[in-house]
Amino acid sequence: MKVAVMPRDPNPYQELLHAELRRLGIDCEYVRTPTPSQTLNLLLRPLLLIVLRIRGFRVLHIHWVYEFQLPWVRHRSASRATRLWFSVLLRTARALGIRIVWTAHNPLPHTPVFLDDLGARRELVAAADAIIVHGDAAGTELRSLLGVRNVRVIPQGGYVGRYPEVGRAEARARLRIPDASFVATFVGAIERYKGVPTLLHALERLHPDHEVLVVIAGRCTDDALRSELEGLAATDPARVRLEIRYLGDEEIASHLSAADVAVFPFERVTNSGSVLLACSLGIPVVVPALAPLSDLPQRATTYYDGSIDGLVTALEEIARESVGERTHRGRSGRDAMSVRTWTEVASETVRVYDLVLAGEGRLPALQERVTR
């Protein structure tokens, strides 16, 4: 079986999945970006689909549509053109007899892509033969928002053994973090919806007796958000460390391994690889009580009500625990993530491919949850 994938994203999620798919005999290939120009590459997409179909590819697996967010598009007529070209791409795939599978990482893009993202999503849903989500809450939201029926829930795999193993003492030595400090860390791409300023506002309300260090590490392409974080950090530089830049795998592992707790104060979310990575590395996590996060390893997870005061309370409770208690909770999270294997994820994904190739059009039978 040959499956074309778009877009190619640096998120390790894709290659963890595709490596297992290849091991199961699936020929996975990204839809190429043959030129340095994003605009030209988009214009060539329908032609590339024709070439792929001639080569025997029968499934197009779409993960995200952010490639249609062109940096030069400012005028409404240009935005309409990108939306039209998205329609052309979907219709070309359908006309060629290529089955479309969409993994709905988010029901709607966190950052707007089209003038009418809801309309574009409805068009994608209409074209898709099957839709994959990573949790029941996401499936429920998609059905409510877009009225979809052909949804299959395949929980995301864990990251145990997929990142460098770094001990707590070694990680703190690398990062020059005192052993006695209670470290609350956010790691990952810093975007507005992730609520990162909330962590710094919570720090302001923590009792000064707590020897707390807040670490925020990851890339940020939002200049206004970056300035906001830098301004907040400047009010308490002894207790805040900002590393706003791209982090390699070893740096990510070191920052998480040095933490007593990983904090993800999301305003909204559908799923998060960063949270799963923290659990996979044996680090307890603090998250708001949002439905999509309800299936995290319970012993390793502290939920709060989404408010700054709620986050303060959660951090103070965890800070009162011993290092041993936090380590034990973290290990329970790692154990839970060990059973979320990418082999299972790939096997269930292949089953989706088989069903859409065997069927005619969209498959209502894809409604059931297939792995837990």
Number of C-alpha atoms within 10 A of each C-alpha: 15 19 23 22 20 18 18 17 12 8 9 13 15 14 13 19 20 18 15 18 21 15 11 13 11 17 14 19 18 14 19 16 17 12 10 8 10 16 16 12 17 19 16 16 20 19 13 17 22 17 12 20 19 11 10 13 21 22 25 28 25 19 19 17 16 14 16 18 17 16 9 9 14 9 8 10 11 13 20 15 13 22 21 12 17 22 15 15 19 19 15 17 20 17 11 13 14 26 25 27 26 22 20 23 18 17 20 16 16 14 12 12 19 23 14 12 16 16 13 19 19 15 15 20 23 14 20 25 28 29 27 23 25 24 24 20 19 23 26 16 16 21 15 10 14 17 12 20 19 20 28 26 24 22 23 24 24 25 24 23 10 13 17 14 14 18 14 18 13 13 20 21 14 13 12 10 16 13 12 9 17 22 26 26 26 28 26 22 17 22 18 18 13 18 16 21 21 21 22 21 16 17 24 16 13 17 11 9 6 13 13 21 20 24 23 26 23 19 17 18 12 11 9 11 16 18 11 11 18 17 11 15 21 13 12 13 13 11 18 22 17 17 14 19 14 14 17 10 12 12 20 20 21 23 25 30 24 29 26 23 28 28 27 23 23 19 16 16 18 20 20 16 16 18 24 23 23 31 31 27 27 26 29 31 29 23 23 23 15 17 14 20 19 16 13 18 21 15 15 24 25 21 17 20 13 18 14 20 16 14 27 20 16 17 23 14 11 19 20 12 11 11 14 9 12 19 19 17 21 26 20 21 26 25 16 20 24 16 13 19 18 21 17 18 22 24 15 18 20 17 13 20 24 13 17 22 18 10 11 10 15 22 19 14 12 20 17 14 16 14 15 11
